[in-house]
Amino acid sequence: MKNQILIAIALVFAFHAKAQETIVFDNQTSVITTGVPFLLIASDARAAALGDMGVATSVDGFSQQWNPSKYAFSEAKSGIGVSYTPYLSKLVNDIFLGNVTYFNRIDEKSAFAVSFKYFSLGEIEIVQDEFSEALIEKPNELTLDLSYSLRLSDQYSMAVALRYLRSDLKIQAVDESAKAAGSFAVDIAGYYQTEELALNDFNGRWRAGWAIQNLGPKIKYDDAGRENFLPTTLRLGGGFDFIFDEYNKLGVTAEFAKLLVPTPPIRGFVDTDGDETQDTDEPTIIVEGKDDDVSFISGVFQSFGDAPGGFSEELKEFTWALGVEYNYQDSFALRTGFFNESDEKGARKFFALGAGFKYTTINIDLSYLFSASKVQSPLENTLRFTLTFNFGDEEYSEY
């Protein structure tokens, strides 16, 4: 009997000790974050007006950002595009995204393009004390791209693009050893476009496109910091052009996109002493999900099945956009679009409007964004502006 009492007491103490080892969850967001996020900003007004899409729209001067394989279907021999996008314009006037793109049809089957994108974070004034002269720092990020596209058949083309990235965000006045971070990436894309089809009451043309963008090594901002994934993105889209007559055309396009980056797992720690504070002897553990400290290649494959919430959460990581574009005589265009992102993955939702004008070889495009989310967009109520100069227009009009 005495032994039974001792065993019972031991079990009570063991149960009590086990109860103290509760798991405390970190307060984490399920939003996926990456390095150099400015790469996800639509830099041209036409794509912005259609809801930040461009993988399956018809070719234009800024196809380099969305799907460079479209250049193999360009009617113009060559062209150059210039864009300017103010950022956080409600707060400051010196943060902007600029883009210059040049493309050239080499022959009937191939084309190349180069582009330069520059994101300025404005001027930062640093004052150490009242007697020191203010120091001015200008953090910035940039990319330099080169692409080659090849038409594999009359209706399908593919392209590959190489990209150099440079992110100079560290303040040298604060850290003399600060230096810019750099990496490189690859885009792979394809585009399908049928010939003009004769239907009952109108003619039409189908379009489809896909792209894997920013596939490359992680970027690291300092020696002691964590490596950041590039915003590797999968884009899939399709559309149809209603060609009513030689003057009127209506294009409808839908696009889906997903970051090919691991979802942050839900982390916590075993609280052995019950104080809800992580001590040095209480290691961090992954409670749900998978470890996101993997290579960028592993991250691509892992991104399709690592959401802590399972398949339903994976679906929420897809964004979608729908855009409509009306063209009159290929000289005037009206555009509108809607972009949607899950509330749990960033909550970006907005409507966009835009217009385009063509005079001889010059295209002028404008766009304006209206936020439809509780989370205010940095581009809300911002007017974006692009210019495109086409040379040798309709030299390849058979497309």
N, C-alpha and C positions, 0 to 999 in steps of 0.2 A: 504493500500500500504506500509505504514511504517513497519507494522508487517511482511509483506512478505519479505521485504529487510532484516530485522533482522534474519528471519529464514534462508534465503539464506546464509548470512554471517556465521551463526552458522554451517550450513552444510559444508561449505568450510573448516572451522577450524577443524571440526570433521573428515573430509576426510583426511586433512593434518596430523592430529595426528595419524590416523590409518595407514597412509602410512609409518610413522616412525617405526611402529612395524613390521619390516621385520624379517624374520627368517634367521639366519646365520648358515651355516652348519659347523660342525667340519671336519677337514681333517682326515678322518679315512680310514683304509684299510679294505677290506672285507675278508682278510685272517683270518682264525680261529686259535687262539693261545691257548695253554694249559700249565699246569704245567708239570713237568718231561717229556719233549718232547723226551728225549733219549730213551724212551720206543718204539718209532716208528722206531728206527734205526735197520736195519737187522743186527743181530750179527753173523750170520753164513754165510759162503762163498757160500754154495749151493743156499740158498734163494736169496742172493745178486746177484748171477750170472743169476738168472732167472727173474730179475727185481723186487726184493723185494717182493716175494710172497712165500706162503707156506701153505695156508689153505686147498688146494686141491691137492698138490703134494703128491707123495708116501711118506711113513713114513721114517724118518731118526732120528738120535740122537738128533736133535735140534727141533723136532716137538713141544716141550713145548712152544716155543715162538709163534707159529702160530696156532696150532691145536693139543692139547694133546690127543684128542680122537684117533688120528692115531696110538698111541702106542699099541692099542688093535689089530692092524694088523701087528705088528712087527714080522719078522721071527727070529730075535735074541732074546734070553732069556733076556738079559740085555745089557747095554752099557753106556759109559760115553763119553761126548763130551767136547772139550775145544776150544774156539775161541778167536781170538785177532783181533781187528779192529782199526787201527790208525785213528784219527780224526783231520782234519785241518793239515794234514801232510806237506802241503806246507809252513805253517807258523811256526809251533812248532813241537816238537817231543815227548812231554810228555802228550798229551791228547789222550785218548784211551778208547775203550769199550771192556771189557772182559766178558766172559760168561763160566760157567761150568754147565753142565747138566748131570744128571744121571737118567736112566729109568730102570724099571724092570717089566717083565711080571710075574704077580702073578700066573696066570693059563691061560687056554685057552680063558677065557672071559674077563679078567681084567688086568690092569697094573697101575703102579704109577710112578711118576717122581718128582724129585726135581731139582731146578736150582738156580743158583746165578749169578746175573748180576751186574757188577760194572763199573761205568762211572767216569773216573778221568778227572778233568779239569786242571791237571798239577799243577805246583807250582807257587804261586803268591808271589813275594817278595815285602814287604812293608817297606819303609824307611821313618821315620818321619822327620829326619833332618840329617845333615852331621856328627853329633856326635853320633847318635844312631846306635845300631847294627840292621841289617836288620832282619825282622821277616818273616818267611816262613809259608804260609798257603797253604793247599792242599784241596780245595773244591771238593766234590765228591757226587755222587748219587748212590743208589744201590737198588736192589730188591731181595727178597727171595721168591721163588714159591714152591708150593706143589700141585700136580694134581693127580686125579684119573680118569681112563677111564674104561668104561664097554661096552663090545660088546653086543648089544641088540638083534642082529640077526646075521646070517652068513655074512651079507653084510653091516651092519650099527652099528656104535658105537657112544657113547656120552661121554663127559668128563666135569668135573668141576675143576677149579684151583683156589686156594687162593693165594693172593700176598700181601706181605708187602713191602711198599715203604718208603724210607728214602732219603731226599734231604738236604744235608749239604752244602749250598752255601754261607751263610753269613760269613763275615770275623770277627772272634772274636777279632782280634787285633784292629779293628775299633769300634766294638760294643761288650762290655764285656757281655752283656745280650743275645747275639746271641745264638741261638740253632737250631738244625736241625729240619726241618719240616717232618712230617710223615703222612701216610695214609695207607689204605688197599684197595684191589680191588678183584674182582671176574671175572673169565673167564668162559664162557659157550660155548661149541663147539660140533659139530657133523661131522662125516665123513662117506661117503658111497663109497664102492669099490666093484665092481662086481667080479665074478670069471672070469677066462680067457675064452673068447668067441671065438669059431671057426667060422671065416668068410671065404669068398671065397679064397682070396689070402694070407691071414695072420690071425693071431689071434689078439685079442684085449681085453682091459679092460677099463671100464669107472670108473672115479673118480669124486667125488663131496664133497665139504666141506663148512662149515659155522662156524663163531665164533663171539661172542660178547666179546670184550676184555677190560680190565681195567675199569670195572663198579664198581665205588666206590665213597665215599665222596670226596669233594673238598679238596685241599691241600692249606694251608695258610703258607706263609713264615715269616710273622711277625704279631704281634698283631694289628697293625694299618693298615696293607695292605689288599688288596682285596683277597678274596678266588679264587683260580684257579681251573678250571675243570681238572680232569685227562683226558688223551687222550683216552677216551672211543671210541672204533672203531668197526664198523660192517664190516666183511669180508665175501664175497661170491665168490666161485670159482668152476671151473669144468675143467676136462681134460680127455684125452684119450691116452692110451698106444698102439702104433702100435707094435705088437710083430711079427717080420718077421720070426725069427727062434730062436733056443736056444741061439744064440750068439748076435743077433742084436735086439735092442728095441729102439723106438723113442717115447718120451712122449711130448705131447703138452698140455699146461695148460693156462687158462685165469683166472684173478681174478679182482674183483671190491672191493673197500673199501670206507668207508665214516666215518668221525668223527661224533659221536653222541653227539655233543656239540653245544649249541646254536650259531647261526651266530650273530656277533656283529651288532646291529642296527645302522642306521644312526642317529646320535644325532646332536642337534643344540641348539640354544637359541633364544628367542624373543628379538631382538635388538630394544628396545624401544626408545633409544636416537640416533640411527643411526650412532654410532661411530665404529661399527663392532668389538667392544671389549666387552666381557662378564663382566658385573658388578655384584656386590653381589646381587642386586635386580632383576637380569635377570636369572631365573632358567634354567637349562638344560632340554630339552625336547627330546623325541624320535620322529623323523620326519617320519621315515619309519622303518619297522621291528617290532620285539617284544622285550620286556625287557629281557636281558640275565642274570639278577640277580635272578636266580631261583635255586632250588635244583637240585642235579645231576640226580635224577629220572625224574623230570619235564623236565630237559634239554634234556634227551634222546628222549622223545616224541616230544618236541618242535623242535628239530633239523631237523625234516622232513618237516617243513612247515613255517619256520620263516625267510627265506632269504629275504632281502628287495627287491630284484629284482624278486621275485616270483619263479614259478616253473623252469624257465630256469636257474636261479641262483642255485637252489637246485641241478639240474643235474650237474652243474659245480663243486659241492663239492664232487663228486665221482671221485676217481682216478681209473685207470685201468692199468693192466700189462699183458703182454703176454710173455710166456717163452717156450723154446724148449730145450729138454734134450735128447742126444743120448748116449745110453749105449752099450758097447761092452763086452760081456761075464761077465757082472756084475763086471768087474774089471777096466774098464776105461770109463770115461764119458766126453762129451763135452757139454757145456751149453751156451745159450745166451738168453737175455731177454731185454724187453723194458718197461719202466715205464713212465706214462703220468699223469700230473696234470694240471688243467686249469691255464692259465696265470693269471687269476684274483684271484686264490686261493693258490698261492705259486709258480707256474711256474716251478715246478720240472719236468724235462724231462731228461731221460738218457738211454743209452744203456749199457749193461753189458755183459761181457764174463767170462767164467770160465771153469775149468776142475776138474775132480776128479779121484783119483787113489785108488785102493784097493789092499792091500797085506795081505793075510791071514785074520786076524781080524781087521786090521787097515785101516781106510779111511782117505785120505788126500784130502782136497778141497781148491781150490783157486778161487778168483774172482777179476775182475778189472772193474772199472766204467769209462764211457765216458759221459760227460755231453752234452746234446743236447739242452740246454736252455741258454738264455742270463744271467740267474741267475746261477752263478757258484755253484756247489755242494761242500760242505765241504769234501766229499769223492771222489772227482774227482781225477783220476790218483792214486788211493789208492789200494794197493794189500791187500786183506783180506785173512786170513789163518785160517783153522780149522782142528782139529784132532778128529777122533771118534774111540773109541775102542769098538768093539762088542764082547760079550761073549755068548757062546751057539748059534753060528750062525746056521740058518736053523733048529732050534729046532721046529719051528712052520711053516714049509715050506708049509703046506697045503694052506696058504694064498697067 
